[in-house]
Amino acid sequence: MAENSLWRKVEEKEKEQIRMESKKLLSEFASKLSKVKTSGEHFENGDGMREEGDGWNTDAEFRSVTLSNAPFVEGDSIVAEKGAWKK
């Protein structure tokens, strides 16, 4: 089993090269990110819940296709386990 594995021991020289490449990538990303212009607006909601609204009308065909593709449905809602995608 170990022969077929992609895992291997990384030498110190390789580790240092990985660290340097990682720092370079992060620095380049940070540099580009600092050039992004945003509106600067931020909305803070104290309790973390949004106000209920009327929503919008969804195409009936879209709704039926979406619900038919969902693994588990209750009424008009898709039931999803929090964090199930992490398994």
Secondary structure, DSSP 8 states (H G I E B T S, - for coil): -GGG-S-----HHHHHHHHHHHHHHHHHHHHHHHT----------TTS-----------HHHHHHHHHHSS-EETTEE---TTGGG-
